[in-house]
Structure formats: structure tokens, C-alpha cells
């Protein structure tokens, strides 16, 4: 188990130059925006605008602070509700419109040829990373953790997290489309 502290993250420009993001974790480590297999990041969105295109990538976006967004994805209007993950293809043409001020989102991106991902609310207790890594991102301070800290479990790890029952967090489960070979 590795703790990924929010305070250690560095803001980097979005691919389209319209804002900044903070990487929580990525594979392989240090991979740039054109070379990652999977990437989990946080972004503060303060203005309307287009999303960057990521061909061959599946995305899951979850608003974790603020009122959410209205997204136009390939001409279809969808609302990103707070706390409700929304999946869409990275090559889609996406325009975002804030509904009531700035938001913060958790963005999970995976190369669809190699990985799949799910994002779910934290359900407490034991977490297992059987066939792929698992990342828990805390949405509030809890015990020895600050809001937005991450808890990363690599393949094959099992941990019991002793967090308060009311702890708000998201669990990101990453799975390879083919078995991982040692």
C-alpha cells in the first residue's frame, strides 16, 4: 500500500491548454499524456470550454466538488451530476458548461486496448487488488489522511482501511484486458 499525498502533486497544463490538472497516479510512472496506459487525475474547472481529445482512450469523469457540468458529447447533451461517474470515449468531441460555478473532478483515463476501469463510492473496510491495481481517493479529511490523498494498492494486494464509516471517498479499480504476466 502506498499513500499518494495531495500536497505533493504538481499542477500541469491540460493537453488543450485550457487549464491545469494534478496527476494522482499513472502507468507507466512518468508517462506523458500521449504515452500512459492509465491515468487518474484531479482538475479544477473554472470556465466553460472544450475537452482535449484522447483517441483510443476511455474516460470516466466524476464531479467531486461543486454543482457539476453540462457536457455536450458528440452532439448529445448530458449532465455530470456530483458524485455520479460518467463514462465516454476520449476521442469524442466534448464541450463543457458549468452550471453554478467552478467544480473539481476526478478523471480516470485508460487505453481501451489494454485496460478497463470502474469508479465507485467507497464502501468501507477491505479492498483487494486482485487482477489490477486499486486506488482510493479520499474526498474529505479522515484519520491520518487529508482530503484528496490517495491510497494505492498494486496487483495482488489486500488491505483493510480503517476509515470512519462516514468517510467520503471514491474507489478506482483498474483491470488489464489481458492477464498481467510476471
C-alpha positions in Angstrom: 0.0 0.0 0.0 1.3 3.4 -1.0 -0.1 6.8 0.3 -0.2 9.4 -2.5 -0.4 12.8 -0.7 -2.4 15.5 -2.3 0.1 18.1 -1.0 2.9 16.5 -3.2 1.0 16.9 -6.5 2.2 19.4 -9.1 -0.2 21.3 -11.4 0.4 20.7 -15.1 -1.4 22.3 -18.1 -4.2 20.5 -19.8 -3.4 19.0 -23.2 -5.6 21.7 -24.8 -4.0 24.5 -22.7 -7.3 25.4 -21.1 -6.5 24.7 -17.5 -4.5 22.6 -15.1 -4.6 19.1 -13.8 -2.9 17.2 -10.9 -1.9 13.6 -11.5 -2.8 11.2 -8.7 -1.3 8.1 -10.3 -0.4 6.8 -13.8 1.0 3.8 -15.5 3.8 3.6 -16.5 5.1 6.1 -13.9 6.2 9.3 -15.5 4.4 8.6 -18.8 3.3 11.8 -20.6 -0.2 12.5 -21.9 0.4 10.6 -25.1 2.1 7.6 -23.5 0.1 6.5 -20.4 -1.7 3.1 -20.2 -3.9 4.5 -17.5 -4.0 7.8 -15.6 -6.0 9.2 -12.7 -6.0 12.9 -12.1 -7.9 15.8 -10.5 -8.8 19.0 -12.2 -10.3 22.3 -11.1 -12.7 23.6 -13.8 -13.5 27.3 -13.6 -14.6 28.1 -17.1 -16.7 26.6 -20.0 -14.7 25.1 -22.9 -13.7 22.1 -24.9 -12.2 18.9 -23.6 -8.9 17.6 -25.0 -9.2 14.7 -27.4 -7.6 11.4 -26.4 -8.1 8.9 -29.3 -8.1 5.2 -28.1 -8.8 6.2 -24.5 -11.9 5.6 -22.4 -12.6 8.2 -19.8 -14.7 8.3 -16.6 -15.3 11.7 -15.1 -16.7 12.3 -11.6 -17.6 15.7 -10.2 -16.3 15.7 -6.6 -16.9 19.3 -5.6 -19.3 21.9 -7.0 -22.6 21.6 -8.8 -21.5 19.6 -11.8 -21.3 20.3 -15.6 -23.4 20.1 -18.6 -21.5 18.2 -21.3 -22.2 18.0 -25.0 -20.6 14.7 -26.1 -20.6 14.3 -29.9 -23.8 16.5 -30.0 -25.6 14.7 -27.2 -26.3 16.8 -24.0 -25.6 15.0 -20.7 -25.3 16.3 -17.2 -22.4 15.4 -15.0 -24.1 15.1 -11.6 -21.9 15.5 -8.5 -20.6 12.1 -7.3 -22.0 10.2 -10.3 -19.3 8.8 -12.7 -19.9 9.4 -16.4 -18.0 7.3 -19.0 -17.3 8.4 -22.5 -14.8 7.8 -25.3 -11.7 10.0 -25.3 -11.9 10.8 -29.0 -15.4 12.3 -28.6 -15.9 16.0 -29.3 -16.8 17.3 -25.8 -17.8 20.8 -24.8 -18.4 21.6 -21.1 -20.5 24.2 -19.5 -20.5 25.0 -15.8 -24.0 25.1 -14.2 -23.3 27.0 -11.0 -19.7 28.0 -10.6 -16.4 26.1 -10.6 -16.1 22.3 -9.9 -13.4 19.8 -9.2 -13.4 16.5 -11.0 -11.7 13.1 -10.8 -10.7 12.0 -14.3 -9.8 8.3 -15.0 -8.4 7.5 -18.4 -7.4 4.1 -19.7 -6.1 2.9 -23.1 -9.0 0.8 -24.2 -6.8 -1.7 -25.9 -5.1 -2.6 -22.6 -7.2 -1.5 -19.6 -10.7 -1.1 -18.2 -11.7 1.0 -15.2 -14.6 1.5 -12.8 -15.2 4.3 -10.3 -17.5 3.6 -7.3 -18.2 5.3 -4.0 -16.1 3.9 -1.1 -17.9 1.1 0.6 -15.5 0.8 3.6 -13.4 -1.9 5.1 -11.3 -4.3 3.0 -10.1 -3.6 -0.5 -8.4 -6.1 -2.8 -6.3 -5.5 -5.9 -6.5 -9.0 -7.5 -6.0 -8.6 -11.2 -5.3 -4.9 -11.4 -4.4 -2.0 -9.1 -6.9 -0.2 -7.0 -6.8 3.5 -5.9 -8.9 5.0 -3.2 -9.2 8.8 -3.4 -10.4 10.5 -0.2 -12.9 13.3 -0.7 -12.5 14.6 2.9 -10.0 14.5 5.8 -10.1 11.2 7.6 -7.8 9.9 10.4 -4.2 10.2 9.1 -5.3 11.4 5.6 -6.0 14.7 4.1 -8.8 15.4 1.5 -7.7 14.2 -1.9 -4.9 11.9 -0.6 -4.8 8.6 -2.5 -4.3 5.1 -1.2 -2.8 2.8 -3.9 -2.8 -1.0 -3.9 -0.8 -2.8 -6.5 -1.8 -6.1 -8.2 -2.3 -8.9 -5.6 -2.5 -6.6 -2.6 -5.2 -6.8 0.1 -5.7 -4.2 2.8 -8.3 -3.2 5.3 -8.6 0.5 5.6 -9.6 1.7 9.0 -11.6 4.8 8.0 -14.7 6.2 9.7 -17.9 4.7 8.3 -19.0 8.1 7.1 -15.7 8.7 5.2 -16.4 10.0 1.7 -14.1 8.5 -1.0 -14.0 7.1 -4.5 -12.6 3.7 -5.4 -10.9 3.4 -8.8 -10.5 -0.2 -9.9 -8.2 -0.8 -12.9 -8.1 -4.1 -14.8 -5.9 -5.2 -17.7 -7.8 -6.5 -20.7 -5.1 -9.4 -20.8 -3.6 -11.1 -17.8 -0.6 -9.4 -16.4 2.5 -11.6 -16.8 5.4 -11.5 -14.4 
